[in-house]
């Protein structure tokens, strides 16, 4: 029910919607905008608005559950020929995963499902475009790394799951083919690795083997 102009005006106002019902409904509606070719809507409204509300704890738990279900479908979809949908689904999923890290609201089955989604998505990225002056961000590797980061920071994620996620990260450190990591991707990958290591739940032997493998890809 919002026009593009109204959405952009909402962004300028910091996404303040006093009516909780309206706010939650719009958060769900914005999920249809994650593949919008206009970066001001896709990134500046759909992502920024949802992130603002999630971090401000302004969305109902039922809405967060619905976002989770919607995003799992989107991150698995290859329907968007422009290549925006999957990376932005991963980015918003990182924000959804953060809510569980902060408030411990997911079931073990949901966490395990999300680990599998992240571990499958990140190695599958083959579109290495980062930023375009006209089209904005895609940034699949960075966004997938952000999702991994939020998961490894979660104290409910165990050593087996961390290893699964780190092997996914390793797949994108030196992937096959032409790759240009000039938009901060190395830092996003490294951040996920550092915080996984800092959890101190994975035995040193794993890390020794893991680093040996990425030293000689």
Secondary structure, 3 states (H helix, E strand, C coil): CCCHHHHHHHHHCCCCCCCHHHHHHHHHHHHHHCCCCCHHHHHHHHHHHHHHHHHCCCCCHHHHHHHHHHHHHHHCCCCCCCCCHHHHHHHHHHHHHHHHHHHCCCCHHHHHHHHHHHHHHHHHCCCCCCEECCCEECCHHHHHHHHHHHHHCCCCCCHHHHHHHHHHHHCCCCCCCCCCCCCCHHHHHHHHHHHHHHCCCCCHHHHHHHHHHHHCC
